[in-house]
Structure formats: C-alpha cells, structure tokens
Amino acid sequence: MPVVRYPYKDPKEMSAFKVINEGDGFFKIMEISSKLSKRGQEMLVMLCKLRDKSGNETLYNHYIMYNEYMPDNIYRICEAIGKLDLYRDTGTNTEDLLGSAGRCKIKTDDSDYGKQSKIHRFIAHQNVLEDEPEPEPELIPHDDEVPF
C-alpha cells in the first residue's frame, strides 16, 4: 500500500497554499520562526500571505538561510516594506517585520508538494529613499533670441 504524505498539519490548510497568478503582487509577513533545514542548517521561515493583482490570495513559506547571503536577503525585505531605517540604524529584529507588507514579483514553481506560488523577488518600496537628497534639476538658460 503506498504511503500518502500530507505536507500540512491540518487538511484545511491545503487550500491556503494554492497557485495564484504570476507577475506583480503583494506580500504580508504573517509569522516568523526559526527552524533547522533538512541538512541541519538554521534558517528563518517567514509565513507570507501573497496576493496577486486579481485579488487571489495564497500562503507561502519564504526561507532565509543563516549564511553569507542573509544580510542581503534581510536588506531586500526591509527595502520592500519601507523599513530600511531599521536595517541601517538599529539592526533588524524579526518582531519589527511582523505584519509588514510590500510589493513583490510572484512566480509559480514546482515544489515537493506540486506547483506553488512563491516570491520571485521583492520590489523596493517607493518611499525608501526619502532621506536621500533629490538630484538638482538642470537649469536651462532662457534665451529670447532664436538663432535662425
């Protein structure tokens, strides 16, 4: 008799991890926990709610390994949710990220459990660079004389 694997703790959760449309979308960080990977490496697990442009929603576990790429991954998340000042000034506490939302590109990939919608990349928050000065506008000299 074949063994049936259930990837969800509760069968009701199965509909929560559905496939939604690819492209621009939104994410909200619902939970953050620490976990060991299959290889025994420590990682952060962010449970995110994804929403596509049509309003379809799904859940997605975004994994961040504790390695040399972790600072860059956290930077991109902070940049997407508009909390880059936390990253720059005080360091990022995972509690500061809970409930935060931002924009992302959604992609569908094959996983161990079938097709799944996931965050392909984070999109920078529009107001992230508020503290940086605006570039000086180029001054165009006013000339009343037309040279022809």
trRosetta pair geometry for C-beta under 8 A, 3 or more apart (Angstrom, degrees):
i j d omega theta_ij theta_ji phi_ij phi_ji
6 11 7.2 -60 -154 -86 136 77
7 112 7.2 141 -94 98 134 103
7 113 4.5 -44 -17 -93 159 136
8 11 6.6 126 88 -97 121 27
8 13 4.0 -173 -164 78 134 117
8 14 5.4 -138 13 -66 153 67
8 17 7.3 -162 -76 8 121 129
9 13 6.6 58 49 7 70 148
10 13 4.9 101 70 -12 84 103
11 14 5.7 -18 -171 -11 54 117
12 15 7.1 -50 -180 26 48 100
12 16 7.7 51 131 -22 66 108
13 16 5.0 -53 -161 26 57 123
13 17 6.9 35 153 -9 82 100
13 59 7.8 -54 -166 44 91 148
14 17 6.8 -71 -160 40 32 95
15 18 6.1 -4 -172 -46 51 115
16 58 6.8 122 162 -155 50 57
16 59 4.6 16 149 6 102 121
17 58 6.1 73 -141 -174 29 101
17 59 5.4 -61 -81 64 69 90
17 60 7.3 119 -130 -81 84 50
17 113 7.5 20 120 105 142 143
17 116 6.4 -26 170 -128 101 102
18 56 7.9 -96 94 173 115 112
18 58 5.0 -134 57 -106 65 113
18 117 7.5 19 105 6 46 115
19 58 7.1 41 -79 -77 8 159
19 108 5.6 41 -148 -123 109 125
19 115 5.1 6 -78 118 134 112
19 116 6.8 -130 -86 -121 80 20
19 117 5.3 136 -139 -37 50 96
20 25 7.5 98 110 -112 129 150
20 50 6.4 -170 41 110 141 111
20 51 7.6 -105 168 -143 167 27
20 52 4.5 -169 151 -21 117 123
20 54 7.8 -164 -171 52 99 105
20 56 4.1 173 -132 109 109 119
20 57 7.0 18 -77 -95 148 3
20 58 5.0 -151 -20 -9 114 120
20 106 6.6 -35 87 159 102 154
20 117 4.8 -2 35 -62 79 166
21 25 7.7 158 82 -74 82 119
21 52 4.1 119 55 -172 94 161
21 53 6.8 -68 85 36 135 83
21 54 5.8 88 6 10 141 118
21 56 6.3 115 3 41 90 132
21 106 7.1 84 98 88 53 133
22 52 7.8 -7 -6 -119 8 126
22 106 5.5 -152 -136 100 44 83
22 107 5.6 42 -133 -115 108 40
22 108 5.6 -92 -68 -8 107 92
22 117 7.6 -158 -82 -127 64 96
23 52 6.9 74 61 -150 90 101
23 53 6.6 -35 96 -7 120 119
23 105 6.9 -73 -178 -149 22 73
23 106 6.3 -7 51 52 37 89
24 53 6.0 58 82 -57 89 112
24 103 6.8 -17 -165 -170 91 108
24 104 7.9 148 -154 85 49 36
24 105 6.5 -43 -93 -104 44 61
24 106 7.6 24 122 12 6 89
24 123 7.5 13 -132 -32 89 155
25 50 5.8 35 138 -176 140 91
25 51 5.8 175 -172 86 98 46
25 52 4.7 -55 -103 -107 116 46
25 53 6.5 -107 -92 -35 66 64
25 103 7.3 151 87 -156 35 64
25 104 5.8 -30 74 71 83 79
25 105 7.2 101 25 -140 86 17
25 106 4.2 29 12 -23 139 121
26 50 7.2 151 81 -157 51 49
26 51 4.7 -11 59 58 99 98
26 101 6.3 16 177 -180 105 107
26 102 7.2 178 -151 97 70 28
26 103 5.9 -48 -102 -105 63 53
26 104 7.0 116 -130 24 14 83
27 48 4.6 -8 -167 -178 110 128
27 49 6.9 149 -156 75 55 49
27 50 5.4 -21 -99 -99 79 66
27 51 7.7 -178 -78 19 34 72
27 60 7.8 -67 -126 52 113 121
27 80 7.8 20 52 139 114 138
27 101 6.6 -179 93 -148 47 66
27 102 6.1 -12 58 62 88 71
27 103 7.7 119 16 -143 80 8
27 104 4.9 30 -13 1 117 133
27 119 6.1 0 -68 -88 150 123
27 122 7.9 -77 32 -112 136 85
28 48 6.5 147 68 -159 40 72
28 49 4.7 -9 54 53 98 100
28 51 7.9 32 -5 -5 100 108
28 99 7.1 -18 -176 -160 99 33
28 100 7.2 179 -148 94 61 35
28 101 4.2 -22 -98 -96 80 97
29 32 6.6 8 176 -51 117 101
29 46 5.6 -56 -134 -168 99 113
29 47 7.6 103 -164 74 56 53
29 48 5.8 -38 -99 -100 49 81
29 81 7.6 -31 -6 -84 119 147
29 97 5.2 -27 91 146 168 92
29 98 5.9 -120 111 -121 108 32
29 99 6.6 -39 74 12 84 18
29 100 5.2 18 27 54 115 79
29 101 7.4 -150 8 -75 70 48
30 47 4.7 -62 67 102 105 97
30 48 6.5 164 6 -110 90 22
30 49 5.6 86 -44 -23 120 94
30 59 7.6 -46 20 -130 149 102
30 98 7.8 11 167 -150 13 77
30 99 8.0 67 -109 -79 34 45
31 45 7.9 -2 108 108 94 88
31 46 7.3 165 86 -155 53 43
31 47 4.1 23 48 36 96 117
31 98 7.4 21 -110 -122 27 100
32 44 6.2 -12 -167 -172 97 107
32 45 7.2 158 -153 80 47 51
32 46 5.3 -11 -103 -104 81 71
32 47 7.6 -141 -67 19 38 73
32 94 4.4 -150 110 180 148 120
32 95 8.0 -137 52 -71 128 37
32 97 6.3 69 -43 78 148 117
32 98 6.3 -115 4 -75 108 87
33 44 7.4 152 81 -157 33 59
33 45 5.2 -16 64 58 83 100
33 47 8.0 32 7 -15 98 100
34 42 6.3 -4 -175 -169 105 100
34 43 7.3 159 -154 83 61 36
34 44 6.0 -41 -99 -101 63 58
34 45 7.4 164 -103 13 13 83
35 42 7.6 150 81 -151 31 56
35 43 5.9 -31 68 67 77 83
35 44 7.8 105 22 -135 79 14
35 45 5.1 23 10 -18 125 124
36 40 5.7 -15 -175 -140 116 38
36 41 6.9 142 -156 68 66 28
36 42 6.1 -43 -99 -93 63 52
36 43 7.4 114 -129 19 18 83
37 40 6.7 -44 67 26 75 18
37 41 4.6 2 29 54 120 83
37 42 7.7 -119 -4 -53 85 6
37 43 5.4 67 -50 -6 98 128
37 63 7.6 86 -94 -170 104 139
37 65 7.0 -4 -44 -108 141 98
41 65 5.9 12 129 -149 133 104
41 66 6.6 -163 170 48 94 88
41 67 7.5 -2 -174 -54 140 103
42 65 7.9 117 90 -158 49 59
42 66 4.7 9 85 12 93 136
43 63 5.3 13 157 -171 140 94
43 64 6.1 160 -169 78 86 44
43 65 4.8 -44 -105 -103 105 49
43 66 6.2 -140 -90 -9 46 78
44 63 7.3 152 80 -157 54 46
44 64 4.3 -7 56 58 103 103
44 66 7.6 106 -18 -55 81 81
44 94 7.0 -167 -137 -104 131 131
45 61 5.5 -20 -167 -165 100 105
45 62 7.5 142 -161 71 47 46
45 63 5.8 -17 -104 -102 69 70
45 64 8.0 -163 -71 24 27 73
46 61 7.2 143 72 -160 46 50
46 62 4.4 -21 64 61 103 100
46 63 7.9 -162 23 -71 74 24
46 64 7.0 44 -10 -7 107 109
46 77 7.9 177 -59 -125 170 148
46 97 7.6 -63 -120 128 124 136
47 59 6.3 -12 -172 -168 92 109
47 60 7.7 152 -156 78 48 39
47 61 5.8 -26 -97 -99 63 69
47 62 8.0 -175 -80 19 15 75
48 59 7.1 148 80 -158 45 57
48 60 5.0 -25 66 66 95 89
48 61 7.7 159 19 -96 78 18
48 62 5.5 34 -6 -9 124 115
48 119 6.8 20 73 -37 159 125
49 57 6.0 -5 -179 -166 98 112
49 58 7.6 162 -156 83 57 32
49 59 6.0 -38 -101 -99 59 65
49 60 7.9 145 -106 21 14 79
50 57 6.7 155 82 -152 51 58
50 58 5.2 -15 59 62 101 82
50 59 7.3 159 14 -108 83 13
50 60 5.3 38 -20 -1 121 123
50 104 7.4 -78 -126 65 98 129
50 106 5.9 114 -176 -106 133 124
50 117 5.9 -147 85 120 153 121
50 118 8.0 -150 -56 -130 158 15
50 119 7.0 -158 -94 -64 123 80
51 55 6.5 -18 -171 -145 107 31
51 56 6.9 160 -150 79 59 41
51 57 4.9 -22 -95 -95 81 81
52 55 7.2 -44 72 21 70 19
52 56 5.0 6 35 54 109 93
52 106 6.0 -91 -94 40 89 158
52 117 8.0 -90 -55 -153 111 154
58 117 5.2 104 64 52 151 127
60 116 7.1 129 -116 165 92 107
60 117 6.3 -95 -75 97 125 76
60 118 5.4 150 -152 -116 136 56
60 119 6.4 151 113 -18 150 84
62 118 7.6 132 -93 -161 79 89
62 119 5.7 2 -97 28 125 127
64 70 6.0 96 164 -126 102 82
64 73 5.0 170 -133 122 112 148
64 74 7.1 89 -169 -60 155 77
65 69 7.1 49 66 61 98 104
65 70 6.6 -118 90 -71 54 96
66 70 5.7 9 -129 -62 38 150
67 70 5.9 138 51 -26 47 96
68 71 7.9 -43 178 19 42 97
69 72 5.4 -61 -166 45 61 113
69 73 5.8 63 139 -26 85 105
70 73 5.6 -58 -145 37 33 112
70 74 6.2 29 160 -16 69 106
71 74 5.9 -56 -145 39 30 108
71 75 6.2 37 153 -25 64 107
72 75 5.4 -50 -147 33 31 118
72 76 6.5 31 155 -19 64 103
73 76 5.9 -54 -151 34 30 109
73 77 6.6 29 152 -16 63 105
74 77 5.7 -54 -149 37 35 112
74 78 6.2 34 153 -17 67 107
74 87 6.5 159 130 -116 97 117
74 92 5.4 -171 176 44 127 155
75 78 5.9 -58 -148 40 28 109
75 79 6.1 31 153 -22 64 109
75 84 7.6 43 -160 -129 68 88
75 87 5.7 120 -111 -173 62 156
76 79 5.5 -51 -143 36 31 116
76 80 6.4 32 156 -21 63 106
76 121 7.7 -83 179 -168 139 77
76 122 4.7 138 154 48 98 131
77 80 5.8 -57 -150 35 30 111
77 81 6.5 8 160 -3 66 110
77 97 6.8 13 140 -133 127 133
77 102 7.8 164 -164 30 55 149
77 122 6.0 -158 -91 -78 44 164
78 81 6.3 -67 -142 46 28 96
78 83 4.9 -95 -154 83 80 80
78 84 5.0 119 133 -93 104 49
78 86 6.1 -140 -139 64 126 100
78 87 4.2 145 90 -36 173 127
78 92 6.2 -117 -71 -92 129 135
78 97 7.8 -87 -85 -97 72 104
79 82 8.0 35 179 -68 26 27
79 84 5.2 47 -92 -79 59 112
79 87 7.9 -35 -46 15 70 153
79 122 6.8 119 75 118 94 128
79 124 4.9 -48 152 -121 108 80
79 125 6.3 -163 160 12 50 88
79 128 5.6 25 -154 -120 72 154
80 102 3.7 112 145 142 88 156
80 103 6.4 -138 -162 54 96 59
80 104 6.7 31 -158 -72 147 82
80 122 3.7 -92 -58 178 143 117
80 123 6.0 91 -124 62 98 44
80 124 6.3 -94 -87 -104 55 26
80 125 5.9 120 -171 -39 21 83
81 97 7.0 128 39 -140 167 78
81 100 4.0 34 -159 161 145 125
81 101 6.5 127 -125 67 93 22
81 102 4.2 -103 -80 -46 56 121
81 125 6.4 -40 87 -56 9 130
82 102 7.0 175 -8 -97 80 106
82 125 3.7 -171 -69 -177 78 170
82 127 5.8 30 -130 66 117 97
82 128 6.1 -133 -119 -78 59 74
83 86 4.6 1 161 12 99 120
83 87 7.1 110 119 -16 76 89
83 92 7.9 102 121 -116 116 103
83 96 6.7 166 173 147 152 110
83 97 7.4 -158 61 -97 154 67
83 100 6.5 -65 -12 -126 134 150
84 87 5.4 -52 -158 36 48 114
84 88 6.1 41 149 -16 75 108
84 125 7.7 -151 -22 40 105 120
84 128 5.2 68 -3 -153 138 101
85 88 5.7 -58 -140 43 33 108
85 89 5.4 5 172 1 71 120
85 131 7.7 104 -84 -18 107 145
86 89 6.7 -64 -123 48 18 92
86 90 5.9 -51 -153 52 57 99
86 91 7.6 -48 162 87 72 23
86 92 5.4 81 131 -100 107 73
86 93 7.8 -99 -177 23 123 72
86 96 5.4 165 -149 146 156 154
87 91 7.5 22 -141 -134 34 21
87 92 5.3 -1 -94 -52 67 110
90 93 7.9 -36 120 -14 110 97
92 96 6.2 -128 -158 59 68 128
92 97 6.9 41 -178 -45 111 110
93 96 4.7 97 66 -8 83 104
93 97 7.9 -163 94 -6 51 84
94 97 5.7 -57 -161 31 46 113
94 98 7.2 62 145 -38 70 91
95 98 5.8 -33 -156 4 43 117
96 100 7.9 27 137 -37 59 131
97 100 5.2 -79 -166 19 52 129
102 122 6.5 26 111 -158 134 102
102 123 7.1 -175 153 62 100 75
102 125 6.0 -83 -130 -73 111 94
103 122 7.5 110 88 -170 58 61
103 123 4.0 -45 102 62 105 121
103 125 7.6 146 21 -91 97 54
104 119 4.7 -50 176 -138 149 98
104 120 7.2 144 164 43 94 66
104 121 6.7 178 -158 91 78 39
104 122 5.3 -46 -105 -112 89 48
104 123 5.9 -164 -92 2 27 88
105 119 7.4 96 68 -166 56 58
105 120 4.2 -59 100 62 101 112
105 121 5.0 22 35 48 114 80
105 123 6.7 109 -31 -48 78 103
106 117 5.5 2 -176 -173 111 107
106 118 7.2 149 -153 74 65 31
106 119 6.8 -50 -102 -104 58 42
106 120 6.4 133 -153 -3 7 98
107 117 7.4 153 81 -152 31 60
107 118 5.9 -32 68 65 79 82
107 119 7.8 36 24 148 85 11
107 120 3.7 85 -11 -67 119 117
108 115 5.6 12 178 -175 109 105
108 116 7.0 165 -151 82 66 30
108 117 5.4 -39 -94 -93 75 61
108 118 7.5 131 -110 16 26 77
109 115 7.3 165 89 -147 26 61
109 116 6.2 -27 66 63 73 80
109 118 5.7 -22 20 17 112 128
110 114 7.2 -80 -145 179 69 25
110 115 6.0 -45 -98 -92 56 57
110 116 7.7 95 -146 18 14 82
111 114 6.7 -5 57 58 80 33
111 115 7.4 110 16 -137 82 11
111 116 4.5 5 -1 9 129 131
113 116 6.7 64 71 -55 97 122
119 122 6.8 18 175 -65 126 69
124 128 5.6 -79 178 7 100 148
125 128 4.6 119 71 -48 91 97
127 130 5.1 10 180 -44 80 115
129 132 4.7 -44 -175 33 88 118
143 146 8.0 128 120 -76 100 42
